[in-house]
């Protein structure tokens, strides 16, 4: 048994959060009859989440 297993140097994937934000925003926008606004807010939320993942991953 190894005392310290090697840590992965692969970066975390934040792009999926951006894609989920766009899709989630579009769905929410359709339900509220504001599709464009939903997509814009979804992109903003996804970009914020992806940036947070990037900053956390950069710190590792």
N, C-alpha and C positions, 0 to 999 in steps of 0.2 A: 504494500500500500504506500502510495506516495504521500509525503507530508504536505506538499503544496502543489496541487494540480495546476498546469499551465492555464493562464487566463486567455480568453479569446481577444484578438485584436481587431476582429471584424466590427465595423461600425453598425450601430443600431439603425433600423429602417424607420424613418419618419415619413416617407412619402406615402405610405398606406394611410396615415392619419389625414393627410391632405386630401386624398381621394375619398376617404370616408366622410370627410367634412363636406365635400362638394355634393356627394350623393345624399347625405343626410339633410343638408340644407335644401336641396331640390325637393326632397320628399316633404319636408316641413313646409316649404314654400307652396307646394301644390295644395297641401291641406289647408293653408291659410289664404289661398288665392293670391299669393305674392311670390311667384316663382323666382323672378330675378333677384328680389331682395333675399330670398332664402339661399340662393346660390352664392351671392356675395357674402352673406354672413357665414355660410358654410366654408367658403374659401378662407375667410379671415380666421375662423375658429381652427380649421385644419392647419393653417400656416402657423398659428400660435402654438398649437400642440406639437407640430414638427420642429419648431424652433426650440421648444423646451426639451424635446428628446435630443436634439443636436447639442444643446448646451450641457445637458447631463452626460451625454456620451463623450463629449470633448473633455470633460473633467476627469473621466476614468483614466 
